[in-house]
Amino acid sequence: MGDSAKNDAPKTSFFKSVKTEFNKIAWPDKADTVKQSVAVLCVSVVLGLIITLMDTVIQFGINFLTSI
């Protein structure tokens, strides 16, 4: 447990490894990126509308019950 001599790899090999792995990434093309962005936007808008509708209905129900 007391050995102070370590066989660490130099920092340059870490950055070379990162660069090598970074080059292996398969980046999507522009068309795929646009399609995925539009899909995310549409789903976000639809879910926002559903949550707004549910909130309105629940608020109406609570106001109705408290006004009795």
N, C-alpha and C positions, 0 to 999 in steps of 0.2 A: 504494500500500500504506500510505501514511502519513496518509490522511484520517481525522481523528478525528470528523468530523461524520457521524453515521449517521441514517438515516431509519427508525428503529425504530417499530413500532406501539406505542401506549400499552398498559399492562398491562390496562386495563379492556376493551379489545377482545378480548384473549385469553380473559378470563373470560366475556365475552358469547358468544364462539364456543363455548366449552366447554358453556355452558348450553344453547345452541341445539342442539348435537349431542347432548347428554344427553337432550333432549326427544324426539329422533328414535328413541330406543331402544324396541324393541318388547318389553316385559316380558311374560313368560309369566303366565298366570293361575294360580290356586291349584291347580286340578285337574292341569294339566300339570306343575307343580312337584312335586306329590305323586307322580304317576306316575313322573317321572324319578328322584326320590329313592328310591322303592321299587325301581326297576330297578337303580340303582347299588348299593343295599344287597344285593339278591339276587345280583348278579354278584360283588360283593366276598366274600360268604359262600361261594359256589360255588368261586371261585378259591382262597380260603383253605383250603377242604376238599381241593381237588385238590393244592395245594402240601403240605399236611400229609400226605396219603396218599403222595405221591411221596417225601417226606422219610423217612417211616417205612419204606417199601420199600427205599430206598437204604441207610438205616442198618442195616436187617436184613441186606441183602446184604453190606455191608462187615463187619459183625460176624461173619457166617457165614464169609466169606473169611479173616478174621484169626484165627478160632478153629481153622482146619484145621491 
